[in-house]
Amino acid sequence: MEIVVIGGGISGLSTAYAIEQEALARGDKASVRVFEADGRLGGKIDTRTIDGFVIEGGVNGWLDSKPATDELTRALGIYDERLVSNDAARRRFILRRGRLQEVPTGPGAFLKSGLLSPTGKLRLALEPWARKRPDADESLADFARRRLGPEALEALLDPMVSGIFAGDPERMSLKSCFPRIFEIEAAYGGLIRGMIKIQKERAALRKKTGSAKEVSAAGPGGKLISFAPGTSRLIESLRARLRVPPVIGAKAASVVRAGAGYKIRFADGQAVDAEKVVLATPAYAASQILRELDAEIAHELAGIPYAAVSVVALAWRRADMPHPLDGFGFVVPFAEGEEILGTLWDSSVFANRAPEGQVLLRSMVGGFRRGALALRGDDEIISSVVAVTKKLTGVEAVPRLAKVIRHERAIPQYVLGHGDRLARIDARLARHDGLLLTGNAYHGVGLNDCTANAKRIATAVFEAAAGRGSA
Ligand SMILES: Cc1cc2nc3c(=O)[nH]c(=O)nc-3n(C[C@H](O)[C@H](O)[C@H](O)COP(=O)(O)OP(=O)(O)OC[C@H]3O[C@@H](n4cnc5c(N)ncnc54)[C@H](O)[C@@H]3O)c2cc1C
């Protein structure tokens, strides 16, 4: 069986690898080929080493609270090479009323913290008595106002949404963005009630099995993981392990029916045939590719919006930086009116990100609400980020390195109606046997979601094939 994967980001590469492994396990001689438009593999995973600094142009790492990516590193034989973030990185900050305030980790610290006013804290404590949720898809902002209060929305949820999605809580769907929180509310009738019950269930499980792994927490939790040479190590390892080397510089232009399978045409005029096609590109690219085959799917895919984000890496001599940078970094609520979404103190998170005696900070600029900020010229972006950094850290020196990595369409936005859109796409896809979609535009934006999807797609490739009797 000939299988083509279009897109050589983590979704495409991990899917190709999962298909190869599945084929091996089934004794199937399936051949998988990956085609990537860009001149390099990795997509949003893009580590650059400049003057001894390890700079992530996109993805910083993954959390070990979900198993998929860790399992992939095990399968690839690079689990022991993983670099676990420093313990200091557990401290996270939120910019609130112009000051960096530590995110409290327990109820006691939360009561003492200045993130919310006494009224805001009281409102949050009333969460168990919140109104019932509406039947319609609810926005993150409406959910937060209903359960936690307007202040918690502004100070806590809004910056969290910026940090993960670079998104706008007023437009994003709770159910699609945070399905676990949606489920906890449904199952336990509230978040605080849910958390208490889950803690109890975990304790009981721990007592019974000696492990708490089977029950996952609702929050992001876990430790951030990468590699000493950067996240691109994962891409390099996948590339080396695939039996057929991925083809780069091969931009797919269309996928059309050809007999029982498909013909994939490329922008340079070349074409290949395959029985199965996995589209692992961003949704807007998949939309272009499928225009001819199915205008309705193409239309739905084009409706998934993306936020623009620029990553701004700045470095100083440690001696010139008055702030201790003692944590992961900080996120910025929209209401603070700053021109950044947040900053990661990279050299505090992973020690080797900067040479001895230097510090590396990476700020995110833009997002769904202020995409135009990400699309300004490099000099303008750099001077605005330097100005914010000076204000918050007290640094006066000129940075010794400044680099902008721009993503015009960085992160897909799961806006209201996203779930219904996916259902319509799935219904249409059922007409196209052997055509599969994956990537971070559908069921989770993180690396762990992409690597978890890879296994599901690999199974689906063979199950559909068996159904048609051609495997
Ligand atoms: C700035 C930034 C930081 C992030 N940080 C994190 C993080 O720390 N942790 C985390 O879990 N997630 C993070 N993410 C989310 C992360 O991007 C995803 O988890 C993951 O990298 C997406 O992988 P993907 O393969 O689905 O998509 P992509 O990485 O976008 O890959 C898609 C690939 O398809 C290719 N392609 C497009 N069109 C065609 C075509 N016509 N023909 C062939 N190939 C094509 C593209 O060139 C690209 O290589 C971050 C995202 C951004 C933008």
PDBQT file of the ligand as one rigid body, heavy atoms in Angstrom, charges set to zero:
ROOT
HETATM    1  C1  LIG A 501       5.480  30.510  18.360  1.00  0.00    +0.000 C 
HETATM    2  C2  LIG A 501       4.891  29.179  18.702  1.00  0.00    +0.000 A 
HETATM    3  C3  LIG A 501       5.272  28.529  19.868  1.00  0.00    +0.000 A 
HETATM    4  C4  LIG A 501       4.722  27.304  20.202  1.00  0.00    +0.000 A 
HETATM    5  N1  LIG A 501       5.171  26.687  21.336  1.00  0.00    +0.000 NA
HETATM    6  C5  LIG A 501       4.661  25.483  21.671  1.00  0.00    +0.000 A 
HETATM    7  C6  LIG A 501       5.186  24.790  22.806  1.00  0.00    +0.000 A 
HETATM    8  O1  LIG A 501       6.115  25.247  23.474  1.00  0.00    +0.000 OA
HETATM    9  N2  LIG A 501       4.630  23.588  23.110  1.00  0.00    +0.000 N 
HETATM   10  C7  LIG A 501       3.626  23.025  22.363  1.00  0.00    +0.000 A 
HETATM   11  O2  LIG A 501       3.162  21.937  22.705  1.00  0.00    +0.000 OA
HETATM   12  N3  LIG A 501       3.149  23.640  21.258  1.00  0.00    +0.000 NA
HETATM   13  C8  LIG A 501       3.643  24.849  20.900  1.00  0.00    +0.000 A 
HETATM   14  N4  LIG A 501       3.182  25.481  19.769  1.00  0.00    +0.000 N 
HETATM   15  C9  LIG A 501       2.150  24.807  18.967  1.00  0.00    +0.000 C 
HETATM   16  C10 LIG A 501       2.887  23.953  17.916  1.00  0.00    +0.000 C 
HETATM   17  O3  LIG A 501       3.037  24.711  16.766  1.00  0.00    +0.000 OA
HETATM   18  C11 LIG A 501       2.201  22.672  17.534  1.00  0.00    +0.000 C 
HETATM   19  O4  LIG A 501       2.023  21.897  18.670  1.00  0.00    +0.000 OA
HETATM   20  C12 LIG A 501       2.955  21.839  16.490  1.00  0.00    +0.000 C 
HETATM   21  O5  LIG A 501       4.257  22.233  16.265  1.00  0.00    +0.000 OA
HETATM   22  C13 LIG A 501       2.174  21.916  15.192  1.00  0.00    +0.000 C 
HETATM   23  O6  LIG A 501       2.701  20.965  14.334  1.00  0.00    +0.000 OA
HETATM   24  P1  LIG A 501       2.004  20.581  12.946  1.00  0.00    +0.000 P 
HETATM   25  O7  LIG A 501       2.880  19.580  12.305  1.00  0.00    +0.000 OA
HETATM   26  O8  LIG A 501       0.585  20.234  13.169  1.00  0.00    +0.000 OA
HETATM   27  O9  LIG A 501       1.986  21.946  12.106  1.00  0.00    +0.000 OA
HETATM   28  P2  LIG A 501       3.201  22.745  11.483  1.00  0.00    +0.000 P 
HETATM   29  O10 LIG A 501       4.338  22.765  12.402  1.00  0.00    +0.000 OA
HETATM   30  O11 LIG A 501       2.620  24.036  11.039  1.00  0.00    +0.000 OA
HETATM   31  O12 LIG A 501       3.615  21.871  10.214  1.00  0.00    +0.000 OA
HETATM   32  C14 LIG A 501       2.880  21.854   9.017  1.00  0.00    +0.000 C 
HETATM   33  C15 LIG A 501       3.859  21.621   7.883  1.00  0.00    +0.000 C 
HETATM   34  O13 LIG A 501       3.125  21.545   6.657  1.00  0.00    +0.000 OA
HETATM   35  C16 LIG A 501       3.908  22.176   5.669  1.00  0.00    +0.000 C 
HETATM   36  N5  LIG A 501       3.065  22.536   4.508  1.00  0.00    +0.000 N 
HETATM   37  C17 LIG A 501       2.175  23.561   4.421  1.00  0.00    +0.000 A 
HETATM   38  N6  LIG A 501       1.601  23.582   3.198  1.00  0.00    +0.000 NA
HETATM   39  C18 LIG A 501       2.126  22.531   2.503  1.00  0.00    +0.000 A 
HETATM   40  C19 LIG A 501       1.917  22.019   1.188  1.00  0.00    +0.000 A 
HETATM   41  N7  LIG A 501       1.070  22.597   0.342  1.00  0.00    +0.000 N 
HETATM   42  N8  LIG A 501       2.629  20.933   0.803  1.00  0.00    +0.000 NA
HETATM   43  C20 LIG A 501       3.509  20.329   1.654  1.00  0.00    +0.000 A 
HETATM   44  N9  LIG A 501       3.752  20.783   2.896  1.00  0.00    +0.000 NA
HETATM   45  C21 LIG A 501       3.053  21.871   3.329  1.00  0.00    +0.000 A 
HETATM   46  C22 LIG A 501       4.497  23.378   6.396  1.00  0.00    +0.000 C 
HETATM   47  O14 LIG A 501       5.594  23.936   5.698  1.00  0.00    +0.000 OA
HETATM   48  C23 LIG A 501       4.862  22.765   7.733  1.00  0.00    +0.000 C 
HETATM   49  O15 LIG A 501       6.163  22.254   7.751  1.00  0.00    +0.000 OA
HETATM   50  C24 LIG A 501       3.736  26.712  19.378  1.00  0.00    +0.000 A 
HETATM   51  C25 LIG A 501       3.359  27.356  18.192  1.00  0.00    +0.000 A 
HETATM   52  C26 LIG A 501       3.936  28.567  17.847  1.00  0.00    +0.000 A 
HETATM   53  C27 LIG A 501       3.539  29.220  16.565  1.00  0.00    +0.000 C 
ENDROOT
TORSDOF 0
